[in-house]
Each structure stands twice: as C-alpha cells, then as structure tokens.
C-alpha cells in the first residue's frame, strides 16, 4: 500500500498566538544565532558533524553542514542562499534584516496591529528605501585612480577581509574577466569560470586561463608535454559509457546505449588461439589509433581506459593522451575547445575535433594539464597561487562571491556606501515617507526603518565600538560608512567602504519578502507518514451506497 503525507499541526510552544508567532520566531532565532558573524570582526561557529569538525563564520558552509528540520527555518534559508546565488553577496545582511523585520512585526502584532497593516507598511517602506537607494548611487569615477580605489573598496567589503593580498586577487581576477568580456563582445558568465587554488607559487598570483586546468598526467612518460595549436579529440560518454582506446575483445563498449562495459571471458584450446587473439586485439587498437592519425589529432582525452598496447602506439604516433576524465570535465573541455564528445573513435569526424592555443603538462608533484588559448572562450579557469590549506573550499566560495560583486560594479559603474552607511540613509528616507502616511501603516514603516539600523549597530558591536556612537555619526555625515578596519566612521568615496547597489536592493527585496510572507502565516503544518492512506489509483470510482451515502 502506498503511503501519504498527512498534515499535522505543530505545537504552539506557549505562545498566545500559536503557530502564527512560531513562524516569526524561526526567522528571529536564525538571525540571533548568526548576528555575531557579521563583518570582518565577526565571530566563528563550531559545527561538529559525524565526518568533521568545522570552525567558520560562513553561513552557507554552516547551512551545508547542519540539518534544519523546522520548515520555516528552511524557507528562510532557501531565500538567503538564493541571495548569494543571484548577486554573490549580502546573504548574512539579508538574514539579519529579515530577522529584525520579523521581530518588529511580532511586537506590532502584540500591540494589536493587523497583519495586513504591517504588510502594507513594510511594502511602502521597501518602495521608499529602493527609491532612496537609486538616488544615492554614485559613479565609480572617470579617473583611473578613483576607479581603482573604488573597486578595491568594494572588493574589501565583499571579501569580508582586511588582507590586502586577497583583495588584490579579487580585483585582478574581476578585472581580467571584465576585460575579456568587453574584448570578445560576448558574455563570459562567472558560472563558466572554474576557480583553482594552487599551493604552487606561479610567476603571477592570479591568472585567467581561457580554457581548463585538469588534474591529469600523460599516460606514457615519453609523450609530448607541450603542444602548440593542438587538435583535440574527446572520447567517451558518461559513467562507463562509450569506449576508451583498448582491446575490444576484452571489453565490449556500451556505446550509445549507455549500457557500460562488460567483461568477456575467453577459453583457448591451444597456444595458437592465444596468439591469434593477441594479434586481433593489437589490430583493433592499431585501427583506433589510425583513425586519430587520419583526423590529424595531436591530443586525445578519454573518459575510459587506454590499454598498454594503445599507450605505445599513441606514443609512436606522436599523440599525447589522457585517460579517465570525469563526465563533467569532458563536457567542459568540449565547450572550451569547440569540439564534441564522441562515444567511439569510429564516430570521430573533422567537425568533432576541438582546438586550443596550447596544451601544457606539468608532471611534478600533483600533475596537471593546462588547455589554454581556447578560441571559443565560453569556459575559463581562474588560477590563484598560494591556497589556504584547510580553508581552501571556503576561500574559493569567498573569491567567487567577491568577484561577482566587483564584476557587477565594473559593469554598472555605480556604488553606494557600505559599512551601514547606506542603511542609515535608507532608514531616514523611510521615516520621512512615513510622516506623509496618515494611518497605522506609518508605525509599520518606522519599524522597518528601525530594522535597517540594526545592520550598522551589529557591525559596530562586532567591531568592539559603541553602536550608538556609530549610528549617530553615520546620521550626521552624508555618504559615510563604518570602516571596520579602523573602527571609525569615514567618508566612503572614493576608497570605501563601498558596495554594489544591486546587492543592497536584492537584500531589501528578499528580506521584505521573507518578513511579509511569515507575517501572513497562521498555521505551521508538517508532513507525517499515514500508512492507512489509499491512493486514488486504488479506489473504485463506482458508487457504493453503503460507502458514499448516509441514509
């Protein structure tokens, strides 16, 4: 019998308004938990899982490691994660702002305000804040020195770090990607850029490679390790689909059916049978290598195996070969080189051959092969020298987020003050707009403004500075921001702290959406297994009076 998820109401947990209040409490609790993580001076959290112990203040890494059973908590987290995926930064600010909006809404509900009034007030406040944000946008400057200082100011805030060398990496990487976009007059999306952190120190700390860097070595030690203008073949499909360069009598390829490879047994009656089999196998491999030679291939990448006989023949044919690529790497290599992944060498055509500017193999320590100068330019690799050990994965995510924000600023060429400065200006604009509203929505708008001011208050508190002094100084000084490095409020233009207007606008939209949706919830339902449930397919639709009617 099939099972069905039946709805069960969660307990109110000693709240007078029941689940309606519980929904707001979930967002408030999440914000309170991560409040100390905001800013470069933010604190870390220690997460102990069955596999590892993590020390981090990256809320996304925490969300990846911790299971949140509460449905409202999952709803909030989904929107916060989407914030970073959309614009690269501002997810923690969004969470804290949403928590503050929910906390203020909870107080208004306790005072007897209707949910519709709070929702309308928040929507009007959001509109007023967005209008003020647009008025506050400033160009990054026409002089190259002003532009460079502004971009560094944005990078420093997005990276959430005081380390100058990391800021340099982000600015350099974003500038290279932006330049490549303009030069080619085509899109190079950040999702097409693979970030690679290498422990080996290269000549340049940051290098944007138009192509891929793969963790692979040549299959024969005497094969060429540098090939200029290579013609590249990519053989093999997905997991165990397609063929390698090997003896087909021992392994039968699944081919286009994707069935995978099956081992074939062989029983020999005498030595001549074994000799004949080996000769047949060698002929098969020679035919495969000959096909590569006919299409003038300089390098071949296989998702499957390359036999010992094939390695020798490929070396003699002066073809550099690599084996056991992942399905993802094969697809990316095809995009980068303009080639096509073929399941069998017999299907290899001139149109399927990819090209690149050069192929370089580094066989020292951890072997890599670099396929660079790809004419298509739709896949790139950002190589950063000097990785950060145990923080490698976390730092990669930080780099990607910061680069996305800087790219946005380089494209839009506008910025606004960071360090809580823009939130203070938006809060002031919302309060001024609230004075023109002649009903209770004005109180909800004031509550929205109070929530905006929680951001600079939290930054100051985490930085060890009196929050009231920072907020007062930010109100007094136009276009200023709290510089967490110096602990002072300073002029934000042109050196920062600065932030992309799109990051701020998306945070406002997302946080307001979370708060207004939660305010409207009056019940929290969870799913449970009901083994007595009968699906519609098992019900006889014919009328049965004793079942369907009560006489």
Secondary structure, 3 states (H helix, E strand, C coil): CCCEEEEEECCCCCCCCCHHHHHHHHHHHHHHHHHHHCCCCCCCEEEECCCCEEEECCHHHHHHHCCCCCHHHHHHHHHHHHHHHHHCCCHHHHHHHHHHHHHHHHHHHHCCCCHHHHHHHHHHHHHHHHHHHHHHCEECCCCHHHHHHHHHHHHHHHHCCCCHHHHHHHHHHHHHHHHHHHHHCCCCCHHHEEEEEECCCCCCCEEEECCEEECCCCCCCCCCCEEECCEEEEECCCCCCCCCECCCCCEECCHHHCCCCEECCCCCCCHHHHHHHHHHHHHHHHHHHHHHHHCCCCEEEECCCECHHHHHHHHHCCCEEECCCCHHHHHHHHHHHCCCEECCHHHCCHHHCEECCEEEEECCCCCEEEEECCCCCCCEEEEEECCCHHHHHHHHHHHHHHHHHHHHHHHHCEEEECCCHHHHHHHHHHHHHHCCCCCCHHHHHHHHHHHHHHHHHHHHHHCCCCHHHHHHHHHHCCCEEEECCCCEEEECCCCCCEECHHHHHHHHHHHHHHHHHHHCCCCCEEEEEECCCCCHHHCCCCCCHHHHCCC
